[in-house]
Amino acid sequence: MHKLIILTAPSGAGKTTIVRRLLEVFPQLDFSISATTRAPRAYEQEGKDYYFLTTEEFKRRVAEGDFLEFEQVYENQFSGTLRQEIERLWRLGKTIIFDVDVHGAMSIKKAYPEHSLAIFVKPPSPEVLFDRLKKRNTESPENLAKRIAKTAEELTYENAFDRVLLNDSLDHAFIDAERMVRTFLDA
């Protein structure tokens, strides 16, 4: 049976760091690469971190039904999961792990309710989360303000997921995440 593990959280909560750890610990997992229209960050690679598409190409592929889920993150900025990515990983016999925003996670969980584990990574507090976002220095002041507003809204969704993983200590979060995933994979 194909299984999906969905990690979601507002930006800055630590979900990407936790996903990377889970990929190291569980060789049967493979990462679902999202498609996005935002510009790549300096450290990101095409086909490894994201599939970077133009807005026009993204919209065309949405119209053609190529996406399992997608969201308009901000005005004219889209992100989503291509169906071909799911098929690619399942052909390899992998359990797919997702690192997606809250709305994308809800869409994937809805599409595969019996085959997925959806984990919400919760920061110690909203203030800690907002501080992490500011310290990244990856956003313009305007985009940072939008991201903080979106983050505040996303924090209200924690109870919509199967499990909540508190990330107040990365070491403890790793242990708890590994336990949750091991239990799900063994079921």
Number of C-alpha atoms within 10 A of each C-alpha: 6 12 18 26 26 27 27 30 27 26 21 23 26 22 27 18 13 22 23 13 14 21 14 12 12 14 10 14 22 22 21 24 22 22 23 23 22 17 11 14 9 7 6 11 12 12 11 11 16 20 18 19 18 16 16 11 12 22 16 12 14 16 10 9 12 18 20 17 20 23 16 13 18 13 6 12 15 19 26 25 24 21 13 12 19 19 11 12 18 17 9 10 14 18 23 21 25 25 22 24 23 25 18 21 25 19 15 21 21 11 13 13 13 10 13 21 21 22 24 26 26 23 23 13 13 16 11 13 20 22 12 15 20 15 10 10 10 12 14 9 11 8 12 17 15 14 20 20 12 15 22 15 12 17 18 10 15 18 11 15 19 13 16 20 21 19 21 15 10 13 11 13 19 18 12 16 24 17 12 16 16 14 10 15 16 6 6
